[in-house]
Amino acid sequence: MANSWFPQWRKKSAITEGGVIAPDETLPLGQTLVMGVQHAVAMFGATVLMPLLMGLDPNLSILMSGVGTLLFFLVTGGRVPSYLGSSAAFVGVVIAVTGFNGQGLNPHLSVALGGIIACGLVYTLIGFVVMKAGTRWIERLMPPVVTGAVVMAIGLNLAPIAVRGVSASSFDSWMAVMTVMCIGLVAVFTRGMIQRLLILIGLILACAIYAVLANGFGFGKPVDFALIGAAAWFGIPQMTSPTFNVQAMMLIAPVAVILVAENLGHLKAVAGMTGKNMDPYIGKAFVGDGLATMLSGSVGGSGVTTYAENIGVMAVTKVYSTLVFVAASGIAMLLGFSPKFGALIHTIPGPVIGGASIVVFGLIAVAGARIWVQHNVDLSQNGNLIMVAVTLVLGAGDFALTIGGFTLGGIGTATFGAIILNAILSRRPVVIADGAVVP
């Protein structure tokens, strides 16, 4: 039925029929569940780490990533294979708004939640505009040179936070270095799914080393495993109500710019892998992402976005069935309802989280450069060069502007500065040559 909201999924065996499963095809139930587990594991590392860096409840964030993925599936009519997990783009602005020190739960979380909801609303409205007008206006307003600069500025803005978080003692600093080494070794010397789970596996190795040095030799604060034994297997995560502060909302809402660019890139990648035209669903994908972000923020969860990790899994397995992501969302929701799982996450030592944050924040910065490389951005053009240079310094230096009673922080000034400077400097002057108008 061509006019139906959902496709009519056709059953297919990956082994006997070529190994490629299209978005509107499905594996047998058992294989679908196994693939769902793999996708849930793939998103696990970052979706746990990002809430910890912002002081959110990881149980709730995992739960809302599952709920958000299911909502995305419904909004897009089950035609776009994607998983929604906690977005790294929110880390800097949430920390800036709440003044979070990186340990435990964020005591000022409610203020940030109002901003996350505002961001989701902006994202949703952009989605509706795209459904009517297409994506060309986005590509003109935020070309790769702009999105790359903004993404890099976010990573650089976070760098001082990561370093301060592991500077309390010499042992903490060395454990951060050890964590970076563990993640790096997994990234370089492993293959397959282990390599794709480099953050998660690296954290596990670093935690084991920390436990030996702290619990065994007394070099640092011992890991308290009693929390795990005392936690129940099943329970409802602690939820937090949002507070709507105008300044916080204005600071966090521009993150929608990053989410749009990120989601657009992911959809283009999925289209390339599947051979399916995803352009008719881009607007719906933005709306689904935005609504999922609003829903997550309304109860205390992180803003969400499509995940490159899961796109990588699809590229390796060649299984693009959207029903696999329904299975993955169900598994994530089950984990979210387990306080014992949350207690396990909270035993991760602070220096280990700090070391992982150094890697993650660095990867965010490098992702900006990767956008430039992938789109052949020409930094020899003076307009591009000046825009990028100013954007990076605004972000890295946390340059703030005060307008009346409102203060726009470094990430906000970098984002708006990049868009405005690009709009001004990309307009080349008209030169009259031999009576002809030459742009």
PyMOL commands that set and color helices and strands:
alter all, ss='L'
color gray80, all
select helices_A, chain A and resi 29-54+58-75+88-98+109-133+136-141+144-164+170-189+192-196+198-216+226-230+246-252+255-274+279-299+308-317+323-336+339-346+350-374+382-396+410-425
alter helices_A, ss='H'
color red, helices_A
select strands_A, chain A and resi 10-11+25-26+84-86+304-306+401-403+406-408+431-433+436-438
alter strands_A, ss='S'
color yellow, strands_A
deselect
rebuild
show_as cartoon
